[in-house]
Amino acid sequence: MDNSTDNGTAPETPPEATSAAPASDSGGGKKEAPSAVFCEKVRNILPDAVAGSLTDDDRLANALYPTVERSLTRSVKKDSRPLVDAMFPILGPMIRRNIAETMRGMVQSLNRALEYTFSVRGLKWRWEAFISGKPFAEVVMLHSLVYRVEQVFLIHKETGLLLLHVAADHIADQSSKENMVSAMLTAIQDFVSDSFDTEANSQLSSIQMGDLNVWLEQGPDVVVAGVVRGDLPVTVQTQLRETTERVQSEMQDALTNFNGDVTPFERRRFDLESCLKEQFNERMRLIPLTWVILIAPVLGFLWWAGLSTTENWQWNKYLRAVRSEPGLIVIEEGQRDGDFYIIGMRDPLAADPGALLKKQPIIAHQVEGQWIPYQSLQEDFVLKRAIARLTPPDSVTLRLKQGCLSAAGTASDEWIAAFERAALNLPGVSAADTSKLKHADAPTIAAWNDCLRRLRTSPGIFVTRVEKEGLTFKLEGLRDPSALDPSVVIADYPELKGRVEMHWTAYYAVVPGFILKRAEAILTPPESVTLEVSQDNELRIAGHASRSWIERTRIVAPTIAGVGSIDETELHDMDGPRYKEWNRYLTLLDEAAGLDVIESGERNGRFHLIGFQDPIGLDPYSILETVGLNRGDVQAKWLPSPESSKRFLLAHAQRVLAPPPSVTLQRMEDELVATGSAPHSWIRDAMIIARCLPGITALDASLLVDEDEQAQEQLRYKIERTLIVCRLGTAIPATGQESVIEELVSAINALHATALKLDTDVTIAVTGESDGSTTGGVRLALAKRRAAAFTDALVNRGVPARLLVQETSTTKEKAEGVAGAVGFSRKRGIAFRVRTVRPSTE
């Protein structure tokens, strides 16, 4: 046997065959190669082995099935054209046979449907079928059929594999031919593209054979082919096109990753079945029995259609009612397994969807509802939840507008406080307004607020905690033993009797006023000694006292709370030699004739005295030499005695009072009248000395302008006209306010210095004001925060803390009362008011 190929070369032999085949001699004695002998034996037994396997069992078929299937799959994926070309010769006969069988089944089905009809037209068509020799069903179809979509194929465009196939009920089962039809359509498409000169993007749209048409709708990855008998209307063509687009869109992932598995496309069967439509041009006239037979299904259909229409109408009416109901949101609705279903969201305060469904009795048992709870932010629902949460009394009305929850009426303090705490925590509430709420115990609240104001502005009292429990006010704080007794303040308010519980912790205020009070109470200085406390808490002791008092003071003074240091440079020992000489001098003056001392003391380290001297009396300065004092040690003013000539009184008054150039003195009978302007210290001393002048009873200073008081008034006006503007909603001064603050600090310090000259007690009320961006308790808190922050800022800049008192203003009237004509109500920040206690000039 010849083992060579056509080109004369021997085929390659597997290594296994070479090694396994034994060497043997041919009949001619020539020794052949082992591989040739092995191939010869396999060739002889392989046909019989394959034939035997087909008759005996399926082992060979089962062994070859995976390999053949994998090879075909790879071939189709790699290039389907060779397989299509190989199958092309058999596709035409297969298609024609399939169509013939389909037509035969359709005619048989139609014949069975009409063989028992006896209409006049039916009898006429039977006669026509008899004359022409055609089947009766075919004659009926030819006369009555307009079009009919009999089959629809869904084909994978790249591989030509059939993805899904549907057929009309009267079409015979062609499951064995479906894949052939899809392959045929792909082959025809490739045949036309390869055989004719067409554009690159041209695609086959229809195939016509007699009255049978195959309409092709091409997509990027799929082809929908509809087998149509008759003239296909535009509406059905459009439906085929829309089905193609829908499958392409919704099955994009499955088409892109297609690996031969058609199971995911089974869910598109409904889309393809919806394309199976038909239409007839007219109906036959039937005999009465036929009418009965045919009308019964029609009536049944009409009953079913009417019921279905009624159900759909009630369903749509129910959906409209649900969608129009506040608090109900429809997420998804439709039909499933013949019943209706609806999925949505429902606010607990909204209407019950079940109650709405009971109004549609026909579909009430066919609707399955699933409602997810949620909270609606519509104002009606937010207000209802606010009323349920806050439980307002009957005297309070709640309203909600644009997220702002406002309360109006009369309520207790507890409810108002609870409203302010809880209102902003409610969903849908962005602001709370209590401006229209009135306190049920307003007089008591007003009395309590005024009492708190007095306590907080009282020096030496520091309120740390204020609380109201029911009808009882609780107050805690710190109190200096020298401060005002809070019980005295509370006793001024009958409304608070028995309703205030106080707890005060003793502490020592380290402000100059209280340090001075403690020093005076502990040291008990004699009348010749004056005590003073500076701004840096230095205790200054001036005057003269006994040596024992001075030594005791040096031991006790450093232990007084708040005393930082002691200045006794102007404190003199009365038991020392210098004071002995001074006391000896005063004694000699009292004994001398024509000399009368009316005032004596020590000032700025020098002795001073005022007295009367008779012009012809003894010279008081000559007595100084007898006691060992110098004129520089004594500052004395000697006035003429009352017995002096009255014509020298005015000149004497000018010389004694030494008025500044801005003052003019005139004598009116026994009074001196001063006009012009002068410092306060001169006016004070002049009014004292004038009463001691001979022939003068008093000094009339009503026409005299006090320069220090005038300066104090100007400073007060400047301070009260100052406005510190803060940033919106904060206690931080706005940009550009630094220079205003510096001028304010200078004015306050100047006012303090002037007040010391006038022996005037001065306090400055720092009034915090809130802007219109906040309401209720938030506004009051902002006003307090601004007043406190700016008070601390002034103290840090050197302003004495005892001069400042914090106040708040939350109404336009109060703010205008503070700022006057400047219009502080239109601003936001801090204003100031100066309070003075003027000393008596008498």
SULFENCOR-V308351 format. One record per residue. N is the residue number from 1. SS is DSSP state (a for helix, b for strand, c for the rest). PSI is psi in whole degrees, 0 to 359 (999 if undefined). OMEGA is omega in degrees with one decimal (none if undefined). Layout:
N,SS,PSI,OMEGA / N,SS,PSI,OMEGA
//
This chain:
1,c,139,-176.9 / 2,c,122,-178.3 / 3,c,6,-178.1 / 4,b,158,177.5 / 5,c,181,-177.0 / 6,c,330,-177.9 / 7,c,7,173.8 / 8,c,5,-179.9 / 9,c,146,-179.0 / 10,b,143,178.9 / 11,c,154,178.7 / 12,c,143,-178.2 / 13,c,133,179.2 / 14,c,147,179.7 / 15,a,325,-179.4 / 16,a,318,-179.0 / 17,a,323,-178.6 / 18,a,318,-176.6 / 19,a,332,-174.2 / 20,a,331,-174.7 / 21,c,130,178.1 / 22,c,152,177.9 / 23,c,142,-179.0 / 24,b,158,179.1 / 25,b,139,174.7 / 26,c,177,-178.6 / 27,c,333,179.3 / 28,c,1,179.3 / 29,c,358,179.4 / 30,c,134,-178.6 / 31,b,117,-178.5 / 32,b,163,179.1 / 33,c,146,-179.4 / 34,a,321,-178.9 / 35,a,320,-179.7 / 36,a,320,179.9 / 37,a,320,-179.3 / 38,a,315,179.0 / 39,a,321,-179.7 / 40,a,317,-178.6 / 41,a,319,179.8 / 42,a,319,-179.8 / 43,a,327,-177.7 / 44,a,326,-174.7 / 45,a,343,-174.9 / 46,a,313,179.8 / 47,a,315,-178.7 / 48,a,323,179.5 / 49,a,317,179.2 / 50,a,315,-179.9 / 51,a,319,179.5 / 52,a,324,179.4 / 53,a,330,-179.5 / 54,a,329,-178.4 / 55,a,329,-175.2 / 56,a,301,-178.1 / 57,c,185,-176.2 / 58,c,24,-177.0 / 59,a,317,-179.7 / 60,a,318,179.7 / 61,a,319,179.4 / 62,a,327,179.5 / 63,a,323,-177.7 / 64,a,343,-173.7 / 65,a,312,-179.8 / 66,a,322,-177.6 / 67,a,316,-179.2 / 68,a,317,-178.8 / 69,a,317,179.5 / 70,a,322,-179.9 / 71,a,317,179.4 / 72,a,319,-179.7 / 73,a,315,178.2 / 74,a,321,-179.7 / 75,a,318,-179.4 / 76,a,318,-179.4 / 77,a,322,-176.9 / 78,a,309,179.7 / 79,c,111,-177.8 / 80,c,349,-174.4 / 81,a,314,179.7 / 82,a,319,179.7 / 83,a,319,178.0 / 84,a,316,179.2 / 85,a,323,-179.6 / 86,a,327,-178.1 / 87,a,351,-175.2 / 88,a,317,-177.2 / 89,a,335,-176.6 / 90,a,352,-176.9 / 91,a,318,-178.8 / 92,a,304,178.2 / 93,a,322,179.7 / 94,a,319,-179.1 / 95,a,315,-178.6 / 96,a,320,179.8 / 97,a,319,179.5 / 98,a,316,179.7 / 99,a,319,-179.8 / 100,a,316,179.2 / 101,a,323,177.9 / 102,a,314,179.7 / 103,a,320,179.9 / 104,a,316,178.6 / 105,a,321,179.7 / 106,a,316,-178.6 / 107,a,320,179.3 / 108,a,318,178.9 / 109,a,316,179.9 / 110,a,324,179.1 / 111,a,319,177.9 / 112,a,327,-179.3 / 113,a,332,-172.7 / 114,a,2,-173.9 / 115,c,341,-179.7 / 116,c,14,176.8 / 117,c,142,-174.9 / 118,c,43,176.0 / 119,c,164,179.0 / 120,a,315,180.0 / 121,a,326,177.3 / 122,a,319,177.2 / 123,a,323,178.6 / 124,a,319,-179.8 / 125,a,329,175.2 / 126,a,322,177.2 / 127,a,319,178.4 / 128,a,321,177.8 / 129,a,324,179.9 / 130,a,318,-178.7 / 131,a,316,-175.6 / 132,a,344,-178.1 / 133,c,10,178.6 / 134,c,154,174.3 / 135,c,147,-177.1 / 136,a,320,-178.9 / 137,a,324,178.8 / 138,a,322,178.3 / 139,a,316,179.0 / 140,a,316,-179.1 / 141,a,320,-179.0 / 142,a,329,-179.2 / 143,a,331,-170.5 / 144,a,336,-173.2 / 145,b,130,171.4 / 146,b,306,173.8 / 147,b,161,176.3 / 148,b,127,174.5 / 149,b,111,-171.9 / 150,b,324,-177.9 / 151,b,152,175.1 / 152,b,130,-179.8 / 153,b,138,171.5 / 154,b,115,-169.2 / 155,b,136,173.4 / 156,b,122,-169.2 / 157,c,321,-174.1 / 158,c,316,-175.5 / 159,c,343,-176.4 / 160,c,9,-179.7 / 161,c,145,179.2 / 162,b,124,179.1 / 163,b,322,-177.2 / 164,b,146,180.0 / 165,b,134,173.5 / 166,b,152,-178.9 / 167,b,155,177.3 / 168,c,160,-174.6 / 169,c,326,-175.3 / 170,c,355,179.5 / 171,c,134,-179.3 / 172,c,156,-179.7 / 173,c,122,-179.1 / 174,c,35,-177.0 / 175,c,333,-179.6 / 176,c,347,-175.0 / 177,c,358,-174.4 / 178,a,314,-179.0 / 179,a,326,177.4 / 180,a,319,-179.9 / 181,a,316,179.5 / 182,a,320,177.8 / 183,a,322,178.3 / 184,a,315,-179.2 / 185,a,320,177.1 / 186,a,320,179.8 / 187,a,320,178.9 / 188,a,318,178.7 / 189,a,314,178.8 / 190,a,323,179.9 / 191,a,313,179.7 / 192,a,317,-178.6 / 193,a,322,-177.3 / 194,a,331,-171.5 / 195,a,341,-175.7 / 196,c,157,-178.6 / 197,c,94,-178.9 / 198,c,163,178.4 / 199,c,160,-174.2 / 200,c,323,-176.4 / 201,c,9,-179.1 / 202,c,143,-179.4 / 203,c,147,179.2 / 204,c,130,-176.3 / 205,c,335,-179.4 / 206,b,155,174.7 / 207,b,128,-175.4 / 208,b,132,173.9 / 209,b,100,-175.5 / 210,c,231,176.5 / 211,c,12,178.8 / 212,b,124,-178.9 / 213,b,143,171.8 / 214,b,110,-178.8 / 215,b,129,-177.9 / 216,b,125,173.5 / 217,b,115,-172.3 / 218,b,134,171.1 / 219,c,174,179.6 / 220,c,324,-175.5 / 221,c,346,-176.9 / 222,b,161,174.5 / 223,b,129,174.4 / 224,b,118,-178.8 / 225,b,125,177.8 / 226,b,126,177.5 / 227,b,115,-171.1 / 228,b,137,172.5 / 229,b,127,-177.3 / 230,b,196,-178.1 / 231,c,116,-178.5 / 232,c,124,179.5 / 233,c,165,-178.6 / 234,a,326,-178.0 / 235,a,320,179.7 / 236,a,322,175.2 / 237,a,317,178.7 / 238,a,322,179.8 / 239,a,321,176.7 / 240,a,320,-179.6 / 241,a,316,179.3 / 242,a,324,177.4 / 243,a,318,177.7 / 244,a,313,-178.2 / 245,a,320,-178.2 / 246,a,316,178.9 / 247,a,318,179.9 / 248,a,319,-176.5 / 249,a,312,-171.6 / 250,a,342,-179.5 / 251,c,29,-173.6 / 252,a,316,-178.6 / 253,a,317,179.8 / 254,a,324,179.4 / 255,a,320,-178.8 / 256,a,321,-177.8 / 257,c,28,-175.5 / 258,c,128,-179.4 / 259,c,21,179.7 / 260,c,350,179.9 / 261,c,117,-175.9 / 262,c,4,-176.7 / 263,a,319,-179.2 / 264,a,339,-175.5 / 265,a,356,-179.6 / 266,a,331,-178.8 / 267,a,355,175.3 / 268,a,10,-177.7 / 269,a,322,-179.0 / 270,a,322,179.5 / 271,a,319,179.8 / 272,a,321,-179.6 / 273,a,332,178.1 / 274,c,345,178.7 / 275,c,352,179.8 / 276,c,92,-176.9 / 277,c,160,176.6 / 278,b,162,-178.9 / 279,b,134,176.3 / 280,b,151,-172.9 / 281,c,329,-179.3 / 282,c,169,-179.9 / 283,c,155,178.7 / 284,c,151,173.1 / 285,c,125,-172.7 / 286,c,157,174.8 / 287,c,161,-173.8 / 288,a,319,-179.2 / 289,a,321,177.4 / 290,a,320,177.1 / 291,a,317,-178.9 / 292,a,318,-177.4 / 293,a,320,-176.2 / 294,a,328,-176.7 / 295,a,327,-179.7 / 296,a,311,175.6 / 297,a,324,179.9 / 298,a,315,179.0 / 299,a,320,176.6 / 300,a,319,177.6 / 301,a,317,179.2 / 302,a,321,178.1 / 303,a,316,178.5 / 304,a,317,179.8 / 305,a,319,178.7 / 306,a,317,178.1 / 307,a,318,179.1 / 308,a,319,178.7 / 309,a,318,179.2 / 310,a,319,178.3 / 311,a,315,179.1 / 312,a,321,179.8 / 313,a,315,178.7 / 314,a,323,178.0 / 315,a,313,178.6 / 316,a,323,177.8 / 317,a,319,177.6 / 318,a,318,178.5 / 319,a,318,178.6 / 320,a,320,179.6 / 321,a,320,179.6 / 322,a,315,-177.4 / 323,a,332,-179.9 / 324,a,353,-178.5 / 325,c,125,178.0 / 326,c,142,178.0 / 327,c,358,177.2 / 328,b,128,-179.9 / 329,b,123,179.1 / 330,b,123,178.7 / 331,b,316,-177.6 / 332,b,143,176.9 / 333,b,156,179.7 / 334,b,201,-179.2 / 335,b,143,179.5 / 336,b,120,179.6 / 337,c,40,176.7 / 338,c,352,179.2 / 339,b,160,178.0 / 340,b,151,174.7 / 341,b,152,179.4 / 342,b,135,178.0 / 343,b,131,-178.2 / 344,b,190,-179.6 / 345,b,142,-175.3 / 346,b,128,171.5 / 347,b,137,-179.4 / 348,c,336,-179.3 / 349,c,357,-178.0 / 350,c,170,178.9 / 351,c,153,-179.7 / 352,c,119,178.0 / 353,a,330,177.7 / 354,a,323,177.3 / 355,a,323,176.6 / 356,a,327,-178.2 / 357,a,330,179.8 / 358,c,341,177.5 / 359,c,352,177.8 / 360,c,80,-169.2 / 361,c,331,-174.4 / 362,c,321,-175.2 / 363,c,6,-174.4 / 364,a,324,-178.4 / 365,a,359,-176.6 / 366,a,8,-175.6 / 367,b,127,175.3 / 368,b,119,-176.7 / 369,b,140,175.6 / 370,b,113,-174.5 / 371,b,125,-179.8 / 372,b,126,-179.2 / 373,b,143,174.8 / 374,b,170,179.5 / 375,c,117,178.9 / 376,c,144,178.8 / 377,c,15,173.1 / 378,c,146,-171.4 / 379,a,323,-179.1 / 380,a,316,-178.7 / 381,a,321,178.5 / 382,a,319,179.8 / 383,a,320,178.8 / 384,a,318,178.7 / 385,a,324,178.3 / 386,a,319,179.3 / 387,a,318,-179.8 / 388,a,325,-177.2 / 389,a,318,-172.9 / 390,a,341,-179.0 / 391,c,66,-178.4 / 392,c,150,175.5 / 393,c,168,-178.5 / 394,c,337,-177.7 / 395,c,1,-177.4 / 396,b,137,176.5 / 397,b,130,178.1 / 398,b,139,176.5 / 399,b,147,179.5 / 400,b,127,178.9 / 401,b,119,177.9 / 402,c,43,175.9 / 403,c,355,-179.3 / 404,b,118,178.8 / 405,b,116,-178.0 / 406,b,145,178.9 / 407,b,135,-179.8 / 408,b,142,179.1 / 409,b,205,-177.7 / 410,b,131,-177.8 / 411,b,165,178.1 / 412,c,164,179.2 / 413,a,322,179.9 / 414,a,316,-178.8 / 415,a,321,179.4 / 416,a,318,177.7 / 417,a,318,177.7 / 418,a,323,177.9 / 419,a,315,-179.1 / 420,a,328,179.3 / 421,a,318,-169.8 / 422,a,339,-172.1 / 423,a,315,-176.0 / 424,a,349,177.5 / 425,a,356,179.7 / 426,c,136,176.2 / 427,c,133,179.1 / 428,c,354,179.7 / 429,c,118,-179.3 / 430,c,345,-179.4 / 431,b,155,179.3 / 432,b,136,-176.5 / 433,b,118,178.3 / 434,b,16,-175.8 / 435,b,336,-178.3 / 436,b,10,177.8 / 437,b,138,176.0 / 438,b,139,179.4 / 439,b,137,-179.3 / 440,c,325,177.6 / 441,c,57,-176.9 / 442,a,317,179.0 / 443,a,319,179.5 / 444,a,318,178.5 / 445,a,317,179.1 / 446,a,317,178.4 / 447,a,319,-179.4 / 448,a,316,179.3 / 449,a,319,179.2 / 450,a,321,177.2 / 451,a,317,177.4 / 452,a,319,179.7 / 453,a,317,-179.6 / 454,a,318,180.0 / 455,a,319,-178.4 / 456,a,334,178.9 / 457,a,358,178.5 / 458,c,127,179.0 / 459,c,141,177.3 / 460,c,0,178.9 / 461,b,128,-179.0 / 462,b,110,-178.1 / 463,b,124,-178.7 / 464,b,335,-176.2 / 465,b,132,176.7 / 466,b,131,-177.0 / 467,b,148,178.5 / 468,b,123,177.7 / 469,b,107,-177.9 / 470,c,240,-179.3 / 471,c,12,-176.4 / 472,b,134,175.2 / 473,b,132,178.6 / 474,b,135,-173.6 / 475,b,131,176.5 / 476,b,150,179.0 / 477,b,190,179.7 / 478,b,144,-178.6 / 479,b,129,173.5 / 480,c,138,-179.7 / 481,c,334,-178.9 / 482,c,356,-176.9 / 483,c,174,179.4 / 484,c,142,178.7 / 485,c,119,-178.6 / 486,a,332,179.3 / 487,a,327,178.6 / 488,a,321,179.7 / 489,a,314,-177.5 / 490,a,329,179.9 / 491,a,340,178.2 / 492,c,353,-176.4 / 493,c,98,-180.0 / 494,a,333,-178.5 / 495,a,338,-176.6 / 496,a,6,-176.2 / 497,c,125,178.5 / 498,c,7,-176.7 / 499,c,7,-176.7 / 500,b,127,172.7 / 501,b,124,-174.6 / 502,b,146,172.2 / 503,b,114,-176.5 / 504,b,133,175.6 / 505,b,126,-177.7 / 506,b,138,174.4 / 507,c,163,-178.9 / 508,c,116,177.9 / 509,c,132,-176.4 / 510,c,44,173.4 / 511,c,152,-172.7 / 512,a,320,-176.2 / 513,a,315,-178.1 / 514,a,328,175.7 / 515,a,320,179.3 / 516,a,319,179.6 / 517,a,316,178.7 / 518,a,320,-179.7 / 519,a,318,-179.9 / 520,a,323,-179.2 / 521,a,327,-176.5 / 522,a,318,-174.0 / 523,a,337,-177.7 / 524,c,66,-176.3 / 525,c,150,175.9 / 526,c,172,-177.6 / 527,c,336,-179.0 / 528,c,0,-178.3 / 529,b,136,175.1 / 530,b,140,177.3 / 531,b,145,179.2 / 532,b,141,178.3 / 533,b,126,-179.8 / 534,c,177,-178.9 / 535,c,334,177.8 / 536,c,23,174.0 / 537,c,35,174.8 / 538,b,129,179.3 / 539,b,116,-180.0 / 540,b,127,-178.3 / 541,b,123,-179.0 / 542,b,153,178.4 / 543,b,200,179.2 / 544,b,142,-177.3 / 545,b,174,-179.1 / 546,c,158,-178.1 / 547,a,325,-179.5 / 548,a,319,179.4 / 549,a,321,-179.6 / 550,a,316,-179.1 / 551,a,321,177.6 / 552,a,321,-179.2 / 553,a,321,-179.5 / 554,a,333,178.9 / 555,a,318,-171.7 / 556,a,323,-172.2 / 557,a,317,-178.8 / 558,a,341,-178.4 / 559,a,355,-179.9 / 560,c,131,-177.1 / 561,c,128,175.9 / 562,c,345,-179.1 / 563,c,120,-179.9 / 564,c,315,-179.7 / 565,b,170,-177.3 / 566,b,131,176.2 / 567,b,111,179.5 / 568,b,29,-179.7 / 569,b,333,-179.1 / 570,b,16,176.7 / 571,b,126,-175.0 / 572,b,146,-178.4 / 573,b,115,-179.1 / 574,c,339,179.6 / 575,c,4,178.7 / 576,c,168,-177.3 / 577,a,325,-176.8 / 578,a,316,-180.0 / 579,a,331,174.6 / 580,a,321,178.1 / 581,a,320,-179.4 / 582,a,314,178.5 / 583,a,324,176.2 / 584,a,323,179.7 / 585,a,315,-179.8 / 586,a,324,179.8 / 587,a,318,178.7 / 588,a,325,177.9 / 589,a,321,178.4 / 590,a,328,-177.2 / 591,a,340,-176.1 / 592,c,144,178.9 / 593,c,140,178.2 / 594,c,3,178.0 / 595,b,130,-178.6 / 596,b,110,180.0 / 597,b,123,-179.9 / 598,b,342,178.9 / 599,b,138,177.9 / 600,b,159,179.9 / 601,b,198,-178.9 / 602,b,138,-178.7 / 603,b,126,177.7 / 604,c,39,176.0 / 605,c,4,-179.9 / 606,b,148,174.5 / 607,b,144,177.4 / 608,b,154,178.2 / 609,b,158,175.2 / 610,b,135,-178.8 / 611,b,176,178.2 / 612,b,143,-179.6 / 613,b,128,175.0 / 614,c,135,-176.6 / 615,c,333,-177.4 / 616,c,6,-178.3 / 617,c,188,-177.4 / 618,c,143,177.6 / 619,c,119,-177.2 / 620,a,333,-177.8 / 621,a,337,178.3 / 622,a,336,179.3 / 623,a,334,179.7 / 624,a,320,-175.5 / 625,a,334,-177.7 / 626,a,338,-178.7 / 627,a,359,176.8 / 628,c,16,177.7 / 629,c,149,175.4 / 630,c,160,177.9 / 631,a,331,179.2 / 632,a,343,179.8 / 633,a,345,-172.8 / 634,b,129,173.0 / 635,b,111,-173.2 / 636,b,145,173.3 / 637,b,113,-179.2 / 638,b,123,-177.2 / 639,b,149,177.6 / 640,b,146,-180.0 / 641,c,158,-178.7 / 642,c,341,-179.1 / 643,c,358,-179.2 / 644,c,161,-177.6 / 645,c,136,-177.7 / 646,a,339,-178.6 / 647,a,343,177.4 / 648,a,6,-174.7 / 649,a,313,-176.4 / 650,a,315,179.1 / 651,a,322,177.8 / 652,a,320,178.7 / 653,a,319,177.3 / 654,a,317,-176.8 / 655,a,321,-177.3 / 656,a,314,-176.1 / 657,a,336,179.3 / 658,c,61,-177.6 / 659,c,152,175.5 / 660,c,166,-177.6 / 661,c,337,-177.2 / 662,c,2,-177.0 / 663,b,136,176.0 / 664,b,129,-179.6 / 665,b,138,176.2 / 666,b,148,-179.2 / 667,b,122,177.4 / 668,b,100,-174.6 / 669,c,244,-176.7 / 670,c,18,178.7 / 671,b,152,171.0 / 672,b,134,178.3 / 673,b,122,-179.9 / 674,b,134,176.6 / 675,b,158,-178.8 / 676,b,215,179.9 / 677,b,148,-177.2 / 678,b,160,174.6 / 679,c,156,-177.1 / 680,a,321,-178.0 / 681,a,321,179.1 / 682,a,318,-179.1 / 683,a,318,-178.9 / 684,a,312,-179.3 / 685,a,322,-177.6 / 686,a,322,-179.0 / 687,a,332,177.5 / 688,a,314,-175.6 / 689,a,326,-176.0 / 690,a,325,-179.3 / 691,c,344,-178.8 / 692,c,354,-179.6 / 693,c,141,178.4 / 694,c,132,178.5 / 695,c,1,-178.7 / 696,c,127,179.5 / 697,c,331,-177.3 / 698,b,164,174.2 / 699,b,120,178.9 / 700,b,108,-178.9 / 701,c,19,-178.0 / 702,c,333,178.9 / 703,c,10,-176.8 / 704,b,129,179.6 / 705,b,124,177.1 / 706,b,110,-176.4 / 707,a,323,179.7 / 708,a,320,176.5 / 709,a,322,178.0 / 710,a,317,178.5 / 711,a,321,178.3 / 712,a,319,179.5 / 713,a,320,177.8 / 714,a,319,178.0 / 715,a,320,177.4 / 716,a,315,-179.9 / 717,a,318,-179.8 / 718,a,318,-179.1 / 719,a,316,-177.6 / 720,a,339,176.3 / 721,c,355,-178.7 / 722,c,134,177.4 / 723,c,127,176.0 / 724,b,115,-178.0 / 725,b,132,179.6 / 726,b,161,174.3 / 727,c,153,-174.9 / 728,c,122,174.8 / 729,c,7,-177.5 / 730,c,174,175.5 / 731,c,19,-177.9 / 732,c,129,178.7 / 733,b,145,-179.9 / 734,c,169,179.7 / 735,c,138,178.0 / 736,c,3,-178.0 / 737,c,355,-175.4 / 738,a,315,-179.5 / 739,a,324,178.4 / 740,a,319,180.0 / 741,a,319,179.6 / 742,a,316,178.5 / 743,a,323,179.3 / 744,a,316,180.0 / 745,a,317,178.7 / 746,a,318,-179.2 / 747,a,320,-179.7 / 748,a,317,179.1 / 749,a,321,177.3 / 750,a,321,178.3 / 751,a,320,178.7 / 752,a,317,178.9 / 753,a,320,178.9 / 754,a,322,179.5 / 755,a,326,176.8 / 756,a,322,178.1 / 757,a,325,-176.6 / 758,a,2,-175.3 / 759,c,43,-176.0 / 760,c,137,173.1 / 761,b,123,-176.0 / 762,b,135,170.1 / 763,b,149,-179.0 / 764,b,120,178.4 / 765,b,119,176.0 / 766,b,108,-172.7 / 767,b,115,175.7 / 768,b,138,-179.6 / 769,b,138,177.4 / 770,c,151,179.0 / 771,c,178,-175.6 / 772,c,4,-177.8 / 773,c,353,-178.6 / 774,c,168,-177.5 / 775,c,159,169.8 / 776,a,224,-177.4 / 777,a,331,178.9 / 778,a,321,179.0 / 779,a,316,-179.7 / 780,a,319,179.4 / 781,a,320,178.9 / 782,a,320,178.8 / 783,a,317,178.6 / 784,a,319,-178.7 / 785,a,322,179.2 / 786,a,317,-180.0 / 787,a,316,-179.0 / 788,a,316,-177.8 / 789,a,319,-176.8 / 790,a,331,174.5 / 791,a,314,177.7 / 792,a,322,-179.6 / 793,a,321,179.0 / 794,a,319,178.9 / 795,a,319,178.7 / 796,a,338,178.9 / 797,c,9,173.3 / 798,c,1,180.0 / 799,c,130,178.6 / 800,c,132,-176.6 / 801,a,330,-177.4 / 802,a,346,179.3 / 803,a,344,-169.1 / 804,b,136,176.5 / 805,b,131,-177.8 / 806,b,136,174.5 / 807,b,164,177.2 / 808,b,154,177.7 / 809,b,125,-178.1 / 810,c,7,178.1 / 811,c,158,-177.8 / 812,a,322,-177.3 / 813,a,318,-179.9 / 814,a,318,-177.8 / 815,a,320,179.1 / 816,a,330,175.7 / 817,a,332,179.1 / 818,a,312,-171.0 / 819,a,348,177.3 / 820,a,221,-173.7 / 821,a,353,-177.2 / 822,a,336,179.5 / 823,c,52,-178.0 / 824,a,337,-179.0 / 825,a,341,179.7 / 826,a,3,-178.0 / 827,c,181,178.1 / 828,c,126,177.7 / 829,b,232,-171.4 / 830,b,137,173.2 / 831,b,171,-173.0 / 832,b,147,176.1 / 833,b,133,-176.0 / 834,b,129,175.8 / 835,b,132,-179.7 / 836,b,147,172.5 / 837,b,105,-172.8 / 838,c,139,177.9 / 839,c,158,177.9 / 840,c,140,-179.9 / 841,c,1,-178.8 / 842,c,999,none
//
